[in-house]
Amino acid sequence: MSAGGAFGGSRGLQPRAPEKGVFPLDHFGECKQVSQDYLACLKDNTGDASKCRDLSKLYLQCRMDRNLMAKQDLKELGFRSEDKPQSATQTKSSDSNTDKQKQGFIAGMRR
């Protein structure tokens, strides 16, 4: 007979909580726009997160400001003090509008 528990698992081991803990989901979409801007930036830069650091910082700051995650110094999350976040609308929308004007824009079409 097997010494393990149901489905072959060991009963003596306890699961561990994640290192940073659990934080609530953004059910009311309080940081949705910043999140979408960050994901669009990643897509535009073929997944290069270093080019989207300002949006990443804005997103984390938004979550902390709305108590969707524990407040923590951004230096502890890998950001330097000289990394000044711009507003999300300044960063993404002005860049994308300029690109659309240069390339020509047809509503509903993707390139």
C-alpha positions in Angstrom: 0.0 0.0 0.0 1.2 3.5 -0.7 2.3 5.9 2.1 1.1 9.0 0.2 -2.2 10.7 0.3 -4.9 10.9 -2.2 -3.7 11.2 -5.8 -0.2 10.2 -4.7 0.6 13.4 -2.7 2.2 13.5 0.7 -0.1 14.5 3.5 2.7 15.9 5.7 3.6 18.8 3.5 1.8 22.1 4.0 1.4 24.6 1.0 3.3 27.8 1.3 1.9 31.3 0.7 3.3 33.4 -2.1 6.3 35.6 -1.1 4.4 38.9 -1.6 1.1 37.6 -0.4 -2.3 37.8 -2.1 -3.8 41.1 -3.2 -7.3 41.8 -4.5 -8.2 41.9 -8.1 -9.1 45.2 -9.7 -12.8 44.4 -9.9 -13.9 48.1 -10.5 -11.3 48.7 -13.1 -9.6 51.5 -11.2 -6.2 50.8 -12.8 -7.5 49.3 -16.0 -6.4 52.1 -18.4 -2.8 52.0 -17.1 -2.8 48.2 -17.3 -4.0 48.4 -20.9 -1.4 51.0 -21.8 1.3 48.8 -20.3 0.2 45.7 -22.2 -0.1 47.8 -25.5 3.5 49.0 -24.8 4.7 45.5 -24.4 3.0 44.5 -27.6 4.5 47.5 -29.5 8.0 46.7 -28.2 7.8 42.9 -28.8 7.7 42.1 -25.1 10.7 44.3 -24.1 9.6 45.4 -20.6 12.6 47.7 -20.2 10.9 50.1 -22.7 7.7 50.1 -20.7 9.2 50.7 -17.2 7.4 54.1 -16.7 4.0 52.4 -17.3 4.9 49.5 -15.1 5.8 52.0 -12.3 2.5 53.9 -12.9 0.5 50.7 -12.7 2.1 49.6 -9.4 1.7 53.1 -8.0 -2.0 53.1 -9.0 -2.6 49.7 -7.3 -0.9 50.9 -4.1 -2.8 54.2 -4.1 -6.1 52.4 -4.3 -5.1 49.7 -1.7 -5.1 46.9 -4.3 -1.7 45.9 -3.1 0.4 46.6 0.0 2.2 49.9 -0.1 5.9 49.4 -0.7 8.8 51.6 -1.7 9.3 51.4 -5.4 13.0 51.0 -4.9 12.2 47.6 -3.3 10.4 46.7 -6.5 13.4 47.4 -8.7 12.8 51.0 -9.6 15.4 53.7 -9.1 14.5 57.1 -7.6 15.4 58.9 -10.8 12.8 56.9 -12.7 10.1 59.6 -12.9 6.8 58.3 -14.0 4.8 60.4 -16.4 1.1 60.3 -16.5 -0.2 57.3 -18.5 -2.1 59.5 -20.9 1.0 61.5 -21.7 3.2 58.5 -22.3 1.1 56.2 -24.5 -1.7 58.2 -26.1 0.6 61.0 -27.4 3.0 58.4 -28.9 0.2 56.3 -30.4 -1.6 59.3 -31.9 1.6 60.6 -33.5 2.3 57.1 -34.9 -1.3 56.8 -36.3 -1.0 60.2 -37.9 2.3 59.3 -39.6 1.1 55.9 -40.8 -2.5 56.8 -41.7 -5.3 55.5 -39.6 -8.5 53.7 -40.6 -10.9 53.0 -37.8 -11.5 49.3 -37.2 -8.4 48.2 -39.2 -5.3 46.7 -37.7 -2.0 46.7 -39.4 
